[in-house]
Amino acid sequence: MSDLPVFTLEDLERMPRFEVASFDNDAAVSLGEVAVAVIRERGLNLAVRIMVSGDVVFVAKLGTTGPGNDPWLRGKALVAEKFGEPSLLVRRRHEAAGTPFEDRDDMDHETMRAHGGSIPIFVAGVVAGSITMSGEPDVVDHDTAAEAQRRYLAR
């Protein structure tokens, strides 16, 4: 992929929050199916993981993805769910403040990964889960997750 998407802090702040009336296992599988369709349509090497209330409900690893993506899927989701914002937005906020996330000494950087690709899912204003992608440059991971979100909400 030669032209990587660019997401500024302002772009990410304008992104609509992933808010739904309910989000259960069946909804997670439906979102996962939408995500897989986007990944295949774009011909990407991505793993996708959907969480519901701390439980992994859906995982698919397409193309060249594999076990090496697992720590990234887990770490990005932890950041998105802890901060209640897309993991790329967390990274951009830290960069804009001049304090890279990796420099925080109050985070375990082996588990918490502020890289693009995870978007929290809200029900009644509370984080109820997340969609996370890993395998391509993190802006591509984020862009693909955001497209899956858009298509899921448009159904």
N, C-alpha and C positions, 0 to 999 in steps of 0.2 A: 504494500500500500504506500504509494509515494506521497500523496497529499493527506497528511494527518489532520484531523479536525483540531481546531484551536478553541479552547474554552477559557475566557477571562473570568476573573472573580465576578464581574458584573453579569456575564452570560449565565454563570451558574446560579447566582442569586435570583435571577429572573425565572429560572426553571420552575415550573409548577411542582408543588409538593405531591408526592404519590400518596394520595388520601383516598380510601375506599370505605364503603359502609361496613363491610366485613371482609375478613381474609382468613380462610380456613385452608385445610389441606387440598380440597378440590380446586379452590381458587389458585393456590400455589402451583398445582400441576397445570392448570390452564395457562397461567403466566409463563411457566416453563416451556410449554408447547409453543407459545407465541415467540418466546426468546429463541428457541431452536430454529423456528422458521426464519427469523431475522438473520441469525448466524449463517444458516445455509444459503439464504438469498444473497448474502454479501460474500460468501465464500471464505469465511474467516476460520481461524484455528482458535476457538474459544471454548472454555468450560463455563457452564452456568450453574449456579446454586441458588435455590430459593429456600429461605428460612421462614418458619412460622413459630412465633413464641419460643425461640431458642432451639427449635427442632429442625434438622435438615429434612425437608420434605421432597425436594426435587433436585437431582443432579444429572447433568449430561455433559459429556466431554467429547467435543467434536474435533476432527482433524488431528493435529499432533499433540493435543493436550493430554495430560496424564497426572500421576501422583504429585509431580512437582508443582502443579497448580493449586493443590489443596491448601498449603499454608497461606497462599495469596487470597484464595476465596474466603478462608476463615478470617484472616487478618483485616481485609478490607471491610467485611461485614461487621466485624467488631467495632471498627471505627465509625462506620455509618450508623450503626445502631446506638452506640454510646453517645455520639454527638447529635444524632437526629438530623443529619445532613448527608448528602452524597459524599463519599470518601474523597472525591476530587475537590469538592468545595472546601472540605476541611484542610486539605493540602494547600489550596490556593489562598485561603485565609491566613494560614501560617506564613506562607511566602510573602504575602502583602504586608504582614506585620514585621517582616524581617527576622522572624524566629521560626526556622524550618521545624516541621513536626519532629523530625529525627533528632533534633537537639533537645527536645523536652525530656527532662529526667523523671517525670512522673508517669511515664508510659513504658510498658514493656515492648520494645520495638521488635522483639522476636515474634510477638503475637499481634500487635496492633500495627496495621500498615495503611498509612494515609496515601494511598495511590488510587487513581481513578478506577471505577468499575463497580462500586457498590452504591445502591440507592435504598434508603430506608422506606418502608411501607407503613403508613399510618392508618389507624382505625380510631375514630373519635379523638383525634389529636394525640394519640399515644403510639409509639413505635410498636408495631405488631409483627414485623418481619423485615426481610430485605431480599433484593435481587442483586446478585453479584456475578461479575464476569471476570475472567482472567485468561490470558494467553497471547494477547496482542499488546502493542503499546497502550499504556493506561488510558490515554484519551480515546482510543478506539474502543477499549473495554467500556468506558463510560458512555460513549456515543451509542453503542449497541444496546446497552442496558436501558438508556433513556428512550431509544426507539421502541424497544419491547414494552416499556412502560406506556408510551404514547399509544401504541396499537392496542394494548390490553384495555386501557381506559376508553378507547374509542369504540370498543365492541358493544 
